[in-house]
Amino acid sequence: MSAPGQLTHRDREILVALLTRVRLFSQRQLAETWFHSEVANARRRLRFLEGAGLVQSIQVAARPLPPVDSPVFCWKPGDLPPDAGAVSFQLVRRWKGRAVRFMTAVVATHEAQRLCGGRGRKQLPHPTQATHDLGVAAVWLSLRRQQSPLADAWRGEDLLAADREGGKLPDAFLVDSSDRVTAAIEFGGAYRPERVRDFHEHCSDRSLPYWLY
């Protein structure tokens, strides 16, 4: 049973982010962003939101994330294509010593979608996607800290999936005031050179600028 009258601005901001920006947050990401890094306070509020049927806590196996404060590579029409080998080397080496571990993550529910809008997820994140999805969330949180207008312009992959055709969608898009897509955002994880080239070709064929993190 939801309790919309008891939701704070912070609660609604978290729910909207989960419904329109990213697929999930780790409990630590939530604590660091909205609860002054106080994990106990974050847990208490999440228990309230879970009791209200608005979020669901899940256990995921993921690798601790490297810093994502700036893109590894940016491209726009007219620029030279990336050196896929060099970009891949940067993406892969940042994971050295970062072993998989279990952690708590949070997703929004259909009740949250009914209350706040957005499309949200039709199913829980796949376990093998947890590191990637948390990386996408880290990129959005970095923009929120550093360039909040860009964080506001961010539209998650799931939100725009029904309106796009062909191939794998980038993880997110930036849009202008008319909701026109202006750039793609991709969390590169540990992409190999061929994956870097494939992503570049996907965007360059559409004359779509991109930021690869």
N, C-alpha and C positions, 0 to 999 in steps of 0.2 A: 504494500500500500504506500503510495507516494504522499509526501507532505510538502506540496509546493509553497504553501504559506510560510514554511519554516526555512526555506532555502535562502542562503546569503548570496550576495553578489559573487563572492569567491566560488561558492558551489556552482552557480550558473556558468561562470567562466570556465570552470573545469569541465562541466558537462558539454558545453558548446564546443570546446576544444576537442573533446573525444568524439563528438558527432560530426564535426566539419573540418577539423585540421589533421588529426592523427587517429590511428587505430587503437592505441593503448598508451598508457604511461606506466613506468615502474613506480612502485611506492616511494622510492627514494627521489625520483624526478619530481613527483608531486610535493614531497616534503620540502625539497630544496627550493622549489619555485613559489609555492603558495603558503608554506608554513614555517618560514625562517629556518629551514633545515631541522625542525623539531619533529622527528619521526613519530614520537608518541602522540603528538597532537594530530598529525596527519592520519594516523591509524584510527584515532577516536572519531574524526569527522568522516572518514571513509566507512566506518561501521554504521554511522547514522545514514549515510547515503545508500549503503547496501541494504540496510533495514527498510529504507523507503523504496527499495526496488529500482533504484536509478543507476547503480553501478554493480559490477560483479568483480570480485577479486579472483584471480587465477594464478596458478603457479606455472612459471615458464622456465625453461633452461636457456640461458643466454650468456653471451660473453660480455664482460664489462666493456663499456664503450670508450674509444679514444676521444680526445677533444675534437669538437666539430665547430670551432668558432669561426672558421672561414672555409670557403670552397677549396678543394684541391685543384679544380680546373673550371674555368668559365669560358663560354663560347658564345658568339653572336654572328649572324650572317656577315660575311666579309672577312672574318678571322680565319687564320690557318687552322686546320683540324688538329686535334691533340696528337702528341706522340704517345700512342696507346701503351707502349711498353713502359715509358717513364711514368705515366699517370698510374698505371697498374702497380708499379713498384712502390709508389707512395701509398697507395691504398692498402696493399698487402702488408707492408712492413709495420704499419701502425698496430697490428694485432698481435705482434710478438709478445708472448708471455701472458696473454689474456685468455685464460682457460674458461670453459663453460661452467656456469654455476646456476643453482636454482635461486629464483627470486620471485617476489610477489609483484604482479602487474594488475592494472585496473582497466576494465572496459566499460563502456556505456551500455545500457539495456534498451530494449524496445520501449519501455516505459519512459525512459529519458528522452528518447526520440519523439514520442508522442507529446511530451511536455515542452521540449525545447526546439524541436524541428531538426533538420538535417536528415541524412539518410542512414548514417551509422553502418554497422556491419551486419550482414545477414547471418554470420556464424562466428564462432570464436576464432581468434588467430590460430593459424597452424603452428604447432610447436617449433618446426624448423625455421619459421619466419620471425621468431621473437626477437632475435638480435637485430635483424633488419628493421622491423617495425619500431623498436626502441631507438634505433639510430635515427630514423625519420623524426620521431618525437623529439630527440635531442637537437636536431637541426632547427625545428620550429621553435623550441624553447630558446635556442641561441639567438634567433632572429627577434624573438619577443624581448629579450634582454637588450639587444644591441640596436635594433631597427624596428621598433614596434609597428610602423606603417606597413612594412613588408610582411610582418606576421599577420596583420589584419587582412592583407591582400592574398594570403595563402588559402588555397582550396585543396583539400585532400583528394587523393586519387579516387576514393570510393564515392565522394560527392559528385565528381564529374564523369564517372565511368559510363553512366547511361547516355551521356551526350557525346562520347568520343568513340571512334571506330578504328580498328586495325592495330594489331600488335600489342605489346606490353605497354601500358601507360606509365609515364613517369610517376614518381611517388607523390608529387604535388605540383601545382601550378600557381604562379602569381598572376593576378588579374588586375585590370585597371578599374576606374570608377564606373565603366560601362560593362563590367564583367567580361571584358575581352582578355583572353589569355595573352600575357606578355612574355612569360618565361616558364621554363620547366625546372623543377628541383628534383634531384636524384641523390639518394644516399648510396654511395658506391660500394659500401661494405668492403669486401676484399676482391673486387672485380678483377678478373684476368684480362689481358689485352684484348681478346676477341669480344669480351663483354663491353669494354670501353668503346671499341669501334662500333659495335652494334647500337649502343645507346646514342653515340654521336650521329650515326647515319639516320636513326629514327628521327632525331631532332633536325638535322640539317636538311633532310628531305622535305621537311615542313617549314623550313626557314624559322625555326623556333629557338631563340636563345635559351641557354641552360646554364645551371650551376650544378656541378658535380661535387658532392661532399665525400 
